[in-house]
C-alpha cells in the first residue's frame, strides 16, 4: 500500500516474501560464514510486485537450496548464483515458489476468495474507510500471489 490508498492497478503494490537458509542445511555453517562476509543475514525479505519480482529473490533461493553436489568442488564464493542452467535447482525453485504462493493464499479468509463477495463488501455493506482499504489490500495481495504462482506453474511443465 502506497500513501494510505490502494489503486486497482497500482504498479507499486507489493507483498513481501521472506526466504531463509534451512536450519537443517548441511552447508549451513559455510553459508552463514559466506553471508556474514557479504554483510547479509540468513533470512532476507524481497518485495514482489504484480508484474515483476527481483532477480535477487531467485539468486537467494538458489543459494539457500544449494547442496554439495551442485557446487562440483567449487567454493560458495565462486558459485554463479545468477546462472539458471542447473535444472535441478531451477525446478526446485519453481516448486518452492508455487508452494509458497499456495500456502500464503490459503491463509486469507475463505469468503474473500469470491470476486462477488469483494464487490458486495465494497458496495452493499457499510464499511469504514479503513475496512475498505483492508479488503482492497487483501484482494491486491492475493492477486499478486496468484500471478506469481501462475508465472512459475507455466514453467513447471
Residue pairs with C-beta under 8 A, 6 or more apart in sequence:
1 13
1 133
1 137
2 10
2 12
2 13
4 133
5 133
6 13
6 133
6 136
6 137
6 140
7 13
8 136
10 140
11 49
11 50
11 51
12 49
13 49
13 50
13 140
13 144
14 47
14 48
14 49
14 50
14 144
15 47
15 48
15 104
15 141
15 144
15 145
16 45
16 46
16 47
16 48
17 45
17 46
17 48
17 57
17 100
18 43
18 44
18 45
18 46
19 43
19 44
19 45
19 46
19 57
19 60
19 61
19 64
20 42
20 43
20 44
20 64
21 28
21 31
21 32
21 35
21 42
21 43
21 63
21 64
22 28
22 64
25 31
25 64
26 67
26 68
27 66
27 67
27 68
27 76
30 76
31 42
31 63
31 64
31 66
31 76
32 42
34 76
34 77
35 41
35 42
37 77
44 56
44 60
46 53
46 54
46 56
46 57
46 60
47 53
47 54
48 54
48 57
48 144
48 148
49 144
50 143
50 144
50 147
51 147
53 148
55 82
58 84
58 93
59 81
59 82
60 81
61 93
61 96
61 97
62 81
62 86
62 89
62 93
63 76
63 79
63 81
65 89
65 92
65 93
65 96
66 76
66 79
66 89
70 79
70 86
70 88
70 89
71 79
84 90
91 156
94 152
94 153
94 155
94 156
95 156
97 148
97 149
97 152
98 149
98 152
98 153
98 156
101 145
101 146
101 148
101 149
101 152
102 149
104 145
105 142
105 145
105 146
105 149
108 138
108 141
108 142
109 138
111 117
112 118
112 135
112 138
112 139
112 142
113 142
118 135
118 139
121 127
121 132
121 135
122 132
122 135
122 136
127 135
